[in-house]
């Protein structure tokens, strides 16, 4: 397949979203470094994806107005959601990235996150107990979504009176993170979300300026007031980022994991027999059904990948879901194996943009799986033949997951 061959798939096709892996396999075999018709270079091999994540030649272009227009369309600089993205640490290179991440990292120390484990376990147990009398639940709505939302609300200091509005919400679209340019409808929805969340957090910032607490938002507000560390726009954008990132991928990790395990009773049984394998199973689930399927970078200087020359300014996408199933790296790569030695997934990224909340996500998933195995060992899918995947490609997860058990 030449670098500019006709596309073999549509990123918005429900059939592709339901099972992108055969397409990944074809691309990896025929054109592992491929320029898609929508102008992005797609990488599908593990080592190439890993290179993009760690090599400083692959950077961010969200401070370049012309690059934003190429990525999001001619109105990019007028779109609130794009402006918000441009202030997020995830979209910045050093020195801005170093400064912003350094401020946030103070609240994500390994000791502080590990100290949350008993609280996370308690939350998981309570959510399961609330569902048990019915003998069935939607594992997304009743467990995978509310738990990480409750945790991030607590970590950030969302007032108790406001938490229901978040806990009873739903996962966002994530369309602006997809490799393909967003539609007008995608952009309008993202803009509306930014306006609503921005208004809420602006009010909360004022409260924390008057009455600081022992929470992440208070720490960031204090950094904003230092003037030389964090601007108001950076404060708003990065609180929104942390709030979304603090639950979005974990919802998908838990949901994808439960679905993958329940579709394979032999793997579920292995964990029932030996719960000590749960941490390794989480790494394998991250590899097998990555919550984050793709991340993008822009080239700062010429690079040759797999014999293909790519010029500066080009947008390059690491297809993490494809890299995680590279048969050149993993034996029987399309098989879930909770006993697999060293799964080593790319799902949390790498280099300077490695996911700040990776430890927290792993703890939350481990406590949920542990609680389910203890309390609902006979859990099974209520409708195994009907699975609805989210319409976003970059963030992979199911919208609902009906499960049942013996009452």
N, C-alpha and C positions, 0 to 999 in steps of 0.2 A: 504494500500500500504506500504510494508516494505521500510526501509530507502534506500535500494539499488535496488528498483524495476526498471524494464525497463522504459526508458523515454517515456512519453506520448506526447512528442512534440520535435520539432527541432527548435532551436533558429534562424535558417536561412531560415526556411520554409516560403515562402510568405504568406501562409494562416495563419500561426501563427502570423506573423508580422502584418497582417491586423487586426486580432482580437485575441489577446492573453488572453482575459478575461475569456472565458470558461475554458481554461487550468488552469488559476489561481484558478478559483472556485473549480475545481476538486482537485488540489494539496492542497488547503487550507482545504478542507473537508477530504481528505484521508491521506495526509502526509504533514502537515504544516511545518515540519522541515525535509527536504528531501535531501539526498546526491545524486546529479545527476551523471550519468556515467562519465562526464568529470571532476569529482573530487571536485566540489564545493557544499557546503551546501546551499540550497535555503530556505529562510524564506518567508512565504506568508501571515502571520497574521500581522495586524497593530501593536499590542503591541510588537511583536517580532522584527519587522523592526525598531520600535522606540527605542527599547533597543539597537540594534546594532549601531544606529546612535549616541547614547548618552553615552554609557557605555565605559569607557576607556580600558576595557579588550579587546575590539575590536579595533585593531590599523591598522597600515600600515606596509608593509614589503618591501618597495621599496629600502631600504638600504642594504638588505640581498641578496647577489649575487645568492645563491642557491634558494631562494624564487622566484627571478625574472626568473630563468631558469624553475622552476616548472610552473610558470604562463604563460611565453611567449615562452618557448622552449629552447633548448640547446644553441642557438646562441644569447640569450637575451642580454648579455653584449656587443655584437658587433653591436647591432641594434641602430642607432642614435635615433629613436623614443622612445625606452625604456630608454636609457640614459637620454633623455630629460625629460621623465615622472618622473624619479627618483629625479630630482631636483625641482619639482613643490611642492608648499606648500600643495596642495591637497593630495599629496602622502607621506607627512611627518608627523611624530609624534612630540610632544614637545621634546626638546626645539626648534628644527629647525622650526617646524610649527609655534610656537609662535612668533619667531623672524621674519619670512617671512611675516606672516599675519599682524603682527603689522606694518610693513613698508607699505604694500599695503593699509591697512585700513585707513591710513591718507588721502588718496584720495577719500575714499568712505564714508565720513561722511554723516549723514542723511541730514544735512543742504545743503551740496553741491549737493547731488543727487536730493533733492526736488527742488533746484534752476534750475535744468535742465528741469523741467516740461513744462514751456512755449515754450522752444526751441523744445522739443519733439512734442508738439502739433502742432507747426508750420511745422515741418517736415512731420508729418502725413497728415496735410491738403494739403501740396504741392504735395505729392505723389498721393493723391486721385484726386486732381485737374488735374494733368497731365494725369491721366487715364480716367477721366470722358467723354471726347468727344467720345471715342471709344465705350462706352456702355458695355465694357467687359474688364477684365484683368485676369492675373494669380496672385491671391492674395499672393502667395509666392514670385514670382519673382519681382512683382511690388510694394509690400507693406511690407509683413512680413519679408522678407530678408533685403531689403535696409535700413529700418528705424533703427533697432538696430545696423546695421553695421555703419551707419552714426553717430549714437550717440557714439559708442565706439571709432570710429576714432577721434571724437572731444575730448572726454575725455582723450584719450591717447596721443593726439597730433600728429596724422598722418598728414603730410603735405597735403595741399589741392591738390597739383599736383598728389599725389599718391592715393587719395581716390577712384578714379574710378575703379582701379584694384581690390579693395576690395568690393566695392558696387555692381559691376557687376559680382562678383564671384558666388559661390554656397556653400551650407552647406557641411561640411566635412563628412567623413564616420563615425567616432566615433567608429570604430570596435575594437580598442584596449581597450575600456572600457566595451565591452561586457563580460558577465560571461564566455562564452566559449573561449578557446584559439584561437588566430588569425591564419588565414591561411598565407601561404607565400605571397600570393598576397596582403592580408591586410597589412602585415608588410612592404612590398615593397612600397605600396602607402603611408603609414604613414611616412616611412623614407624619401621619396621624398618630402612630405609636410614639414617635419622638416628642410630639407636642404634649400628649397626655402625660407621659412619664416625666418629661422635663418640668411641667407645671407642678407635679406632685413633689419631685425632689427639690425644686427651688424652695418650696414651703418648708420641707424638712430641713434643708440647709439652714434656713433662718432660725428654726427651733434649736438646732444644735449649736449655732453661734451664741445664742442666749443661754442655753443649758447643755453644755457638753456632757457626753456620757462615755462609758468605756465600750466604744464600738468603732467600727471602721469609718463610718461617715463622719463622726466627730474628729477622728484623726485626720481625715482628708480636708475637712473644713478648716482645721487649724493650719494645715499646710497652705491652703488657699490664702489665709489671712497673712501668712508670712510674705506674700506678694512675689517673692523671687523664686518660689518653688512650684506653684500651681495656680493657673489662671482660673477664673470662674467658668469659662467654657470647658477647660480641661477637667475641672471638678465634675461638672454635670455629665460630660461625655463618659468619663471613666467610671463614675458611679453606675451609670446605665450599662456600661460594658460589664462591670463586675456582677451586677444584678442578673443580667441575661446569661452570662457565661457561668455564673455560680449555680444555675439550675438547668439550663438548656441541655448541655451535653450529658449531664447526669440522668436526667429524665430518659434520654435516649439510650444511655448505657444500661440502665435498669430494665427498660422496656425491651430493648433488643436482646438483652441477656435472657430474660424470662422467656421470650418467644423462642429464641434459638434452643434453649434447653428443653422446653416443653415439647418442641417439635422432634426432639431426639431423646426419648425416654431413657435410653441407655446412659446418656451423659448426665441426666438428672439423677438417675439411680447411683451413679458413681459419687456424686456430691452428697447424696443422702447417706451413703455408706461411709464416706470420709469427708466431713465438712472442712477438715484442715486444707483441702484442696481449693477452697473458695478463692483465696488470693490469686492462685495460678489460673483458675477458671476465669476470673475477671480479666486478666491479661489476654487470655485466649479469646474471650468475647470481644474485647477491644480490637483484636486482630481480625477476627472472623466477620464481625458486623459493626464496623467502626462508626461511632456516633458522628464523627467528622469525616466526611468523605474527600474533601478537597481543600487546599489552601493555595493562595496565589502570592506570587512575588513578581517584581519587575527587575529586569536585568540592568545592572549599573555599568557593565563592561562586556565585551564579547565572551561567549562561552561555547565550547563544543561539548555536546552530550551525545554519546553513542554515535559519533561520527556526523552528527548534525550540528551545523553552525547556527547559533542564535545571536542576534544583534542586540546592542544596548537599547533599552526602551521597550523591548518586547515583554508582554505579560506571560508568565509561565506558571502553570498550575500543577502542583503535585497531587495526583489522584491517590490519596492515602488509602482508600478502600481497595484500589488495585495493587498498590505496593504491598499492602498487608497480606495479599494472597498470591504473591510472586512465587511460582513453583521453583524458581532458581534459588530461593532462600528457605522456603518451607516445604517439607515433605507433605504430600497429599494436602496441598494448601487450601482446597475448597471443602475440607472436612473439619468440623468442630471437634476438638479433642481437648478436654479439660485437663488431661494429664500431659499435654505437650510440654516438652522441656524448652524453657526460654522462648516464649512466644515473641517477646520484644516488639510490640506493635508501634507503629508510627503515629497512632491516633492522638496523642497529646502534643504532637509537634516535636521541635527540637531546637537547639541553639538558644539564642537570646529570647525567642518567642515561645519557649516551652511553656505549656499551660501552667499558670500559677496555681490553679485549683486542682491539679491532678491528684494530689494526696487526699484532698477532701472528697473528690469524686470516688476514689477507690474505697475510702472508708464508708461512704454512704452506700455504695453498691454492695460491699461486703456485709454490712449490717442488715440490709434488706434481704439479701439472699439467705443469710444465716437465720433470720427471723422466719422467713417463709419456710425454710426446710424444717425448722423446729415446730412451727405451729400448723403448717399446711403441707405436710409431706406428700399428700396425694393430690396436690394441685395439678390441674390439667386444663387444656384449652377448651373453652366452651364451643368455639367455632374454628377449628383448625384450618378449614379450607377457605376462610374469609379473613384476610388480613389487609387493612387499609394503611398504606404508607403515606407519610407526609408529602406534600407537594414540593417541598424544598429538596434539592439534590445535595447541597453541601452539608446540611445537617440531616442525618438519616435517622428516622425513627417512625414508629407506628402511632397512629392517632388514637387508637383504642385497643384494648387487649382483654376481651371477656374471658374470665377464668372461673372454674367451678371446683368444688371439693366436696368430700363427703361430710355432711353436717353431723 
